[in-house]
Amino acid sequence: MLRLIHSKSMRLATVALDGKLVGPSVDEVRATVGYLRSGQKVCLNLQHLSYADAPGIGLLCAMRGEGILLVGATLLIDGLIKLHGDQSARSADVEELR
């Protein structure tokens, strides 16, 4: 289960993820961030994110690539994001060779 807690200031919306980013919660985070992005910068606070499955990590990586700030990641989540990023880079390199 994932709990989303968001707060807004004049220029920044912060969404704290608390729990596990798996299954349907991936779409919930995507929708929430999409709504908040319409007029502000968005920051995801990952301090209390205990786990994310492959689609969850993929979402975090995509959001980071779109300029969304990711802060407070645990060592596990940070490692999974870095691993996913490395694999994505390798996949792109392999595609270029074909």
Residue pairs with C-beta under 8 A, 6 or more apart in sequence:
1 19
1 20
1 25
2 17
2 18
2 19
2 20
2 21
2 22
2 25
2 28
2 29
3 17
3 18
3 19
4 15
4 16
4 17
4 18
4 28
4 29
4 32
5 15
5 16
5 18
6 13
6 14
6 15
6 16
6 32
6 36
7 13
7 14
8 14
8 36
8 40
11 40
11 41
12 40
12 41
12 42
12 43
13 36
13 37
13 40
13 41
13 42
13 43
14 42
14 43
14 44
14 45
15 29
15 32
15 33
15 36
15 42
15 43
15 44
15 45
16 44
16 45
16 47
16 48
17 29
17 44
17 45
17 46
17 48
17 49
18 48
18 49
19 25
19 48
19 49
19 50
20 49
20 50
20 51
20 52
20 53
20 56
21 29
21 49
21 51
21 52
21 53
21 56
21 57
21 59
21 60
22 51
22 52
22 53
22 55
22 56
23 53
25 56
26 53
26 55
26 56
26 59
29 44
29 56
29 59
30 59
33 42
33 44
33 63
33 68
36 42
37 68
41 67
41 68
41 69
42 68
42 69
43 68
43 69
43 70
43 71
44 60
44 63
44 68
44 69
44 70
44 71
45 71
45 72
46 60
46 70
46 71
46 72
46 73
46 74
46 77
47 71
47 72
47 73
47 74
49 73
49 74
49 77
50 74
50 76
51 76
51 77
52 60
52 77
52 80
54 84
57 77
57 80
57 81
57 84
58 84
60 70
60 77
60 81
61 81
61 84
61 85
61 88
63 70
64 70
64 81
70 81
73 81
